Amino acid sequence: MHSFAGGISDMRFIDAVEAWTLPVMVLNTELEFSFANQAYLESTRKTWAELEGRHVFDVFPEHPERVQQVHHQFRETINGSVTRLDAQPFHIMGPDGIENLHYWQATQEPIRDASGRVTHIVQYVEDVSSRVQAETQRDLIAQELNHRVKNVLSVIQSIARLSSRGQTSVEDFTNEFVSRVGAMSRAHERLYKNDFLGMSLKDLLNDELSAMSVQGEDKFSLDGPRVELSAETAKDLSMVVHELSTNAAKYGCFSVETGSLDIIWTTTDTQTEIVWMETGVGEVGPMKATGFGSKLLRVVRGIDCVRRPHSDGIEVRITLNHSA
């Protein structure tokens, strides 16, 4: 049994709460510790000798603005009201000597003597750290989802606007638009499976090329070291690869039986260079600078793309700048 500064008349109360697993402490009207059960001592990593008779704010010093709030609640309880402190943060030293942030939800009730005068405050404490952390995580996820949805809608609006230019029919526009949104969808599906932490370059290329090449993987080859792309880079690059593979399906290596595509990449700490080589197509004319793909390749942040025709097809060099 702990000793009690100031005395508490109802010893049955003390006997009862001593065995509780819920942390409980008692303050006198001077806000000095009169009692703390074993659960409270274990939760705060304190001994009774460190608490007995000491002012609560001497034991747990706080920021001035929060002292004022808590002190107000304590005074209201001394005046006879039941009060409640919601999710107050406390830094508590753990057994390993490292401070851990805990959130406590506390209820204060007055203890009265036989005449009805308030002599003490009893505080029941519940550790709600897990709940607060879950709510914080939920809020962060909601903010991130809102951010991503806005970005996706912004990209779709741009795709719709640019896809409509130069189209002579609703059907042509619809086909172009659906195809490009499909590229975004494939990238997002792969990112979702990886908790939006990114994806590998090879997976991105294989997904997009397999979707665009009706002859399957026999029409293209991929060769290079493992490169992990951030979520943002993966989404941007998927659009670039989609445009290149769409052109390959319409006019390039995927449009003719003799065509093939070889993609080779190398990487350093600062950038990854991808060489996209289409062959078996025959001589290709000058690259148009006014189409959707050309506009896209000029504005994607952190990705440089240079296209050059050669005697039997087209070569594209794509540079991913990791620092961008």
Secondary structure, DSSP 4 states (H G I P E B T S, - for coil): ----SS--S-HHHHHHHHT-SS-EEEEETTSBEEEE-HHHHHHHT--HHHHTT-BHHHHS---HHHHHHHHHHHHHHHTT--EEEEEEEEEEE-TTS-EEEEEEEEEEEEEE-TTS-EEEEEEEEEE-HHHHHHHHHHHHHHHHHHHHHHHHHHHHHHHHHHHHTT--SHHHHHHHHHHHHHHHHHHHHHHHHTTTS-EEHHHHHHHHHHHH-TTGGGGEEEE----EEPHHHHHHHHHHHHHHHHHHHHTSTTTSTT-EEEEEEEE-SSEEEEEEEEESS----PPPSSSHHHHHHHH-TTEEEEEEEETTEEEEEEEEETT-
